[in-house]
């Protein structure tokens, strides 16, 4: 097996940083060395990190790769390549594709497809509906990352709006339930009111008033209530309001059964940005006020927010035409999630140790991932080198996602992903993704 020595690095792991090096043997981390000592045995390859941060690969628990059925705008191959370019070594993909991942056959087909396409590691959520609760008991808990539950507006028949079905899902899922929480009744009322005032397609600035704080809080509160009543393992995705933070506890992950995710979009943007970025930042839940954004940022430095995901959701530029109701919701973000969060490190909002905790360690612990998410001997060598001082400006030619655009175009970043390793393979370096590299299906210790 090939032995690779990454030296002259600043390793960040388990709430500390130190100068040192790391040895990869085959797929796994063989040795971690503090200081300037050399490996115990000779290595075939050497990589000088030039002082850059060496982190565990990012685990993104929340993506929409549009595959199968919507591959005109994204697919597993292009988006996993974008992930690799951004230092993301594992992803968990949502079920609202075509066909939806709401049957065992569709789930199996997705895993089979991923094995041939994905440049990084992968797993898939099973989508709960009003009518497929009986299938939850048949899921392989070591293979499926979780059950996705839409408790708000969603694609097709994936909105679960019957209280009886909700209670059954919470009681019988038997694994982590990841929820999209927006109250559809409130959204319908707001939509009708704004249509009467401003016509069939109000300006995008009204999006956070239609998909309001109340709609988010009411639905998130219901999810938390159901989880407490059933002792379910609940992870509420893309918290977008300061008020919702009141629903979650500021204590260690290992002591909680109800956890929360913040997404890069809600941490980077606020409603003031609609004036310049328009529907490019239209997403569900909506981008809300500066006060909400700042509260989410501050919560990252606590244990109230447990993970940072992307809700990576590519669309073609033409599909983003329109206003609050006609433009589609979602934006591409996986390639620039890590460097975006390094902006918060640069600004003193979080530390690099907290970043690694929220983007690497906590997702691994939360989902009970086997052998990933940490720099530890014996763990899979999913690694990313980040130069925190290599400033650069995002131009369209650097975008790997198939959709070809980003709301962050023109932004000057202070950090840059230098190399990404997946299972010991160098999948990204010098601005290029190796098309011969393939990820593995994630395994969960449940």
C-alpha positions in Angstrom: 0.0 0.0 0.0 1.2 3.5 -0.8 2.4 5.6 2.2 2.0 9.3 1.9 3.5 11.8 4.4 1.9 15.2 4.8 4.3 17.3 6.8 4.8 20.9 7.9 1.1 21.2 8.6 -1.1 22.7 11.3 -3.4 19.9 12.3 -6.8 20.9 13.7 -8.6 18.1 15.5 -10.8 17.5 18.6 -10.7 21.1 19.8 -7.0 21.7 19.5 -4.4 22.7 16.9 -0.7 21.8 16.7 2.2 21.7 14.3 2.9 18.3 12.9 2.4 15.7 10.2 0.2 12.8 9.2 0.9 9.5 7.4 -1.6 7.9 5.1 -1.2 4.2 4.4 -3.6 3.0 1.7 -7.1 4.3 2.6 -6.4 5.0 6.2 -4.6 7.4 8.6 -1.6 5.4 9.8 0.2 7.9 12.1 -0.2 11.4 13.5 3.0 13.1 14.6 3.3 16.2 16.7 6.3 18.4 16.0 9.1 17.8 13.5 9.7 14.1 14.0 9.7 11.8 10.9 7.4 8.8 10.4 8.4 5.5 11.9 8.8 3.9 8.4 9.7 5.2 5.0 7.0 6.8 2.8 6.5 6.6 -0.9 5.2 10.2 -1.3 5.6 13.5 0.5 3.4 16.6 0.6 4.8 19.8 2.1 1.7 21.6 3.6 3.7 24.9 3.9 2.0 25.5 7.3 -1.5 25.1 5.9 -4.3 23.8 8.1 -4.8 20.0 7.8 -8.4 19.2 8.7 -10.7 16.1 8.6 -12.7 16.2 5.4 -16.0 18.1 5.6 -19.2 16.0 6.0 -22.2 17.8 4.4 -25.4 16.2 5.7 -27.7 18.2 3.5 -27.4 18.3 -0.3 -29.7 18.1 -3.4 -27.6 16.6 -6.2 -30.7 16.4 -8.5 -29.9 12.9 -9.6 -31.9 11.1 -10.9 -34.3 12.9 -13.1 -33.2 16.5 -12.8 -29.7 16.1 -14.3 -30.0 19.0 -16.7 -28.9 21.2 -13.8 -26.8 18.9 -11.6 -25.8 15.2 -11.2 -23.8 13.1 -8.8 -20.7 13.3 -10.9 -20.5 17.0 -11.3 -21.7 17.9 -7.8 -19.4 15.4 -6.0 -16.6 16.9 -8.0 -17.6 20.3 -6.7 -17.7 18.9 -3.2 -14.1 17.6 -3.6 -13.0 21.0 -4.9 -14.4 22.5 -1.7 -12.9 20.1 0.8 -16.1 18.1 1.3 -15.3 14.4 1.4 -18.7 13.0 2.3 -22.3 14.0 1.5 -25.8 12.9 2.4 -28.3 13.5 -0.4 -32.0 14.4 -0.2 -34.9 12.3 -1.6 -36.8 15.0 -3.7 -35.4 13.9 -7.1 -37.3 12.1 -9.9 -38.3 9.4 -9.1 -38.4 10.4 -5.4 -36.4 8.3 -3.0 -39.5 7.0 -1.3 -39.4 3.4 -2.2 -36.8 0.7 -1.5 -36.2 0.2 -5.2 -35.5 3.9 -5.8 -33.1 3.9 -2.9 -31.2 0.9 -4.1 -30.9 2.4 -7.6 -29.5 5.6 -6.2 -26.8 3.7 -4.3 -25.9 1.7 -7.4 -25.7 4.9 -9.5 -23.5 6.6 -6.9 -21.0 3.8 -6.9 -20.1 4.7 -10.5 -20.4 8.5 -10.4 -19.3 9.9 -7.0 -15.9 11.4 -6.5 -16.5 11.5 -2.7 -18.3 9.4 -0.1 -22.0 9.2 -0.1 -25.3 8.2 1.5 -28.9 8.9 0.9 -32.0 9.8 2.9 -35.2 7.9 2.6 -38.1 10.2 2.1 -41.1 9.8 4.4 -44.6 10.4 3.0 -48.1 10.2 4.2 -48.3 6.7 2.7 -45.0 4.9 3.1 -44.5 4.6 6.8 -44.6 0.8 6.7 -41.3 0.8 4.7 -39.3 2.5 7.5 -38.9 -0.8 9.3 -37.3 -2.3 6.3 -34.5 0.3 5.9 -30.9 -0.8 6.5 -29.8 1.5 9.3 -26.1 0.9 8.6 -26.5 2.1 5.1 -29.2 4.9 5.1 -28.1 8.2 6.7 -31.6 9.0 7.9 -35.3 9.6 7.2 -36.1 13.0 5.6 -39.4 14.5 6.6 -40.9 17.6 4.9 -43.1 19.3 7.4 -43.6 22.2 5.0 -44.0 23.0 1.3 -42.0 20.5 -0.8 -41.8 18.7 -4.1 -44.7 16.5 -5.2 -46.3 14.2 -2.6 -43.4 14.5 0.0 -45.2 17.0 2.2 -46.3 15.1 5.3 -49.3 17.0 6.7 -51.4 14.4 8.4 -50.9 14.5 12.2 -51.4 10.7 12.4 -48.7 10.1 9.8 -46.3 12.5 11.6 -46.8 10.8 14.9 -46.2 7.4 13.4 -43.0 8.5 11.6 -41.6 10.0 14.7 -42.5 6.9 16.7 -41.3 4.2 14.2 -38.5 5.7 12.2 -35.9 3.9 14.3 -33.1 6.3 13.2 -32.4 10.0 12.8 -35.2 12.1 11.4 -34.1 15.2 9.5 -36.9 17.7 9.1 -37.6 20.6 6.8 -39.8 22.8 9.0 -42.2 25.4 7.5 -45.9 25.6 8.3 -47.7 25.3 5.0 -51.0 26.8 6.3 -49.2 30.0 7.3 -47.4 30.1 4.0 -50.6 29.7 2.0 -52.2 32.6 4.0 -49.2 34.8 3.5 -49.1 34.0 -0.2 -52.7 34.9 -0.8 -52.3 38.2 1.1 -49.2 39.3 -0.8 -50.8 38.3 -4.1 -53.7 40.5 -3.4 -51.4 43.4 -2.6 -48.7 43.0 -5.3 -50.0 40.6 -8.0 -49.2 37.1 -9.0 -45.5 37.2 -8.4 -44.4 39.7 -5.7 -40.8 40.9 -5.7 -38.3 38.5 -4.1 -37.9 40.9 -1.2 -41.2 39.7 0.0 -40.0 36.1 0.2 -39.1 36.2 3.9 -42.4 37.7 4.7 -44.3 35.0 2.8 -42.1 32.2 4.2 -42.1 34.0 7.5 -40.5 33.6 10.9 -43.8 32.4 12.3 -44.1 29.7 9.6 -40.6 28.4 10.5 -41.0 28.6 14.3 -44.5 27.0 14.4 -43.3 24.0 12.4 -40.0 23.6 14.2 -41.8 23.8 17.5 -44.2 21.0 16.4 -41.2 18.8 15.4 -39.5 19.3 18.7 -42.8 18.6 20.5 -43.3 15.3 18.6 -39.7 14.3 19.2 -40.0 14.8 22.9 -43.3 12.9 23.0 -41.9 9.9 21.1 -38.2 10.1 22.2 -37.3 10.3 18.5 -33.8 11.3 17.3 -34.6 14.6 15.6 -32.3 16.9 13.6 -34.0 20.1 12.4 -32.4 21.3 9.2 -31.6 24.9 8.1 -32.6 26.9 11.1 -33.2 30.4 9.7 -34.5 32.5 12.6 -33.3 33.7 16.0 -36.6 32.7 17.5 -36.1 29.0 16.5 -32.8 28.9 18.5 -34.9 29.0 21.7 -36.1 25.5 20.9 -32.6 23.9 21.2 -30.3 23.3 24.2 -26.8 24.7 24.6 -25.2 21.5 25.8 -22.9 18.7 24.4 -24.1 16.8 21.4 -23.8 13.5 23.3 -26.4 14.7 25.8 -29.1 15.6 23.2 -31.7 13.8 21.1 -32.9 17.0 19.4 -30.3 18.9 17.4 -30.1 21.7 14.9 -28.3 22.6 11.7 -27.4 26.0 10.3 -26.8 26.4 6.5 -24.1 28.4 4.9 -26.7 30.5 3.0 -28.4 31.7 6.2 -25.0 32.4 7.7 -23.6 34.4 4.8 -26.6 36.4 3.6 -29.5 38.5 5.0 -32.6 40.2 3.6 -30.6 43.3 2.7 -28.8 41.2 0.0 -32.0 40.7 -2.0 -31.4 44.2 -3.4 -28.2 43.2 -5.2 -28.5 39.4 -5.5 -32.2 39.0 -6.1 -33.5 35.5 -6.6 -29.9 34.1 -6.7 -30.3 33.9 -2.9 -33.9 32.7 -2.9 -34.2 29.5 -0.9 -36.5 27.7 1.4 -36.5 28.5 4.3 -36.0 32.1 3.2 -33.0 34.3 3.9 -34.2 36.5 6.7 -33.1 39.6 8.7 -29.6 40.7 9.6 -30.6 40.1 13.2 -31.5 36.5 12.4 -28.2 36.0 10.5 -26.2 37.4 13.3 -28.0 35.3 15.9 -27.2 32.2 13.9 -23.6 33.2 13.7 -23.4 33.8 17.4 -25.0 30.4 18.1 -22.2 28.7 16.2 -19.9 29.6 19.1 -22.2 27.7 21.4 -23.6 24.2 21.4 -27.1 25.3 20.3 -26.2 24.8 16.6 -24.7 21.4 16.1 -23.9 21.1 12.4 -23.2 23.4 9.4 -24.6 22.1 6.1 -25.2 23.6 2.7 -28.7 22.6 1.4 -26.7 22.7 -1.9 -29.5 23.0 -4.5 -28.4 23.9 -8.0 -30.8 25.4 -10.6 -30.1 26.8 -14.1 -30.0 30.6 -14.2 -33.2 30.6 -16.3 -35.0 28.8 -13.6 -34.2 31.6 -11.1 -36.1 34.1 -13.2 -39.1 35.7 -11.6 -40.0 36.9 -8.1 -41.0 35.5 -4.7 -43.4 33.0 -6.2 -42.2 32.1 -9.7 -38.4 31.9 -9.3 -37.4 28.5 -8.1 -35.8 28.2 -4.6 -32.3 27.0 -3.9 -28.7 27.8 -4.7 -25.4 26.0 -5.3 -23.0 26.2 -2.3 -21.0 23.0 -1.6 -17.8 24.1 -3.4 -17.5 27.2 -1.3 -19.0 26.2 2.1 -15.7 25.6 3.8 -14.0 28.8 2.6 -17.2 30.7 3.4 -17.0 29.5 7.0 -13.3 30.4 7.1 -14.6 34.0 6.5 -16.3 33.7 9.9 -13.0 32.5 11.4 -11.2 35.4 9.8 -13.7 37.8 11.3 -13.4 36.3 14.8 -17.0 35.0 14.9 -15.9 31.3 15.4 -12.5 29.6 15.8 -11.1 27.1 13.4 -11.6 24.5 16.1 -15.3 25.3 16.3 -15.5 25.1 12.5 -14.1 21.6 12.5 -16.4 20.6 15.3 -19.5 21.7 13.4 -18.5 20.6 9.9 -16.6 17.4 10.6 -16.8 15.9 14.1 -20.4 16.6 14.9 -21.9 15.3 11.7 -19.9 12.1 12.2 -21.0 11.7 15.7 -24.6 12.7 15.0 -25.1 10.2 12.3 -22.9 7.6 14.0 -20.5 7.4 11.0 -18.0 4.6 11.1 -14.3 5.7 10.9 -14.7 9.2 9.6 -14.8 12.8 10.7 -11.7 12.9 12.8 -7.9 12.8 12.4 -7.3 9.5 14.2 -5.1 6.5 13.4 -7.2 3.8 11.7 -9.8 6.2 10.4 -10.4 6.7 6.7 -8.0 9.3 5.3 -10.6 11.9 4.3 -8.6 15.1 4.6 -8.4 18.7 3.4 -5.5 21.1 3.3 -6.6 24.7 3.6 -4.3 27.7 3.3 -5.9 30.4 5.5 -3.9 33.2 4.0 -4.3 32.6 0.3 -6.8 35.3 -0.7 -8.6 34.9 -4.0 -11.7 36.1 -5.8 -14.4 33.8 -7.1 -14.9 34.1 -10.9 -17.2 31.9 -13.0 -14.4 29.9 -14.5 -13.7 28.3 -11.1 -17.2 27.0 -10.6 -17.4 23.2 -10.9 -21.1 22.7 -10.3 -23.0 21.9 -13.6 -25.3 24.9 -13.2 -22.3 27.2 -13.6 -23.1 30.0 -11.2 -22.8 31.0 -7.6 -24.3 33.9 -5.5 -20.8 34.4 -4.2 -19.3 35.4 -7.6 -17.1 38.4 -7.1 -16.5 37.7 -3.4 -12.9 37.8 -2.2 -12.2 34.9 0.1 -9.3 34.9 2.6 -8.7 31.1 2.6 -8.3 28.5 -0.2 -8.7 24.7 -0.4 -5.3 23.4 -1.6 -5.8 19.6 -1.6 -8.5 17.1 -0.8 -8.0 13.4 0.0 -10.8 10.9 -0.1 -10.0 7.4 1.4 -6.3 8.2 0.9 -6.7 9.2 -2.7 -5.7 12.7 -3.8 -8.9 13.7 -5.5 -8.4 17.5 -5.8 -5.2 19.5 -6.2 -4.0 22.5 -8.3 -7.5 23.5 -9.2 -8.3 20.1 -10.7 -10.5 17.1 -9.7 -9.2 13.7 -10.6 -11.9 11.9 -12.6 -10.5 8.5 -11.8 -11.2 8.8 -8.1 -14.3 7.3 -6.5 -15.8 7.6 -3.1 -17.4 4.9 -0.9 -20.8 4.3 0.5 -20.9 5.6 4.1 -21.4 3.1 6.9 -23.3 3.9 10.1 -22.7 2.2 13.4 -26.2 1.7 14.6 
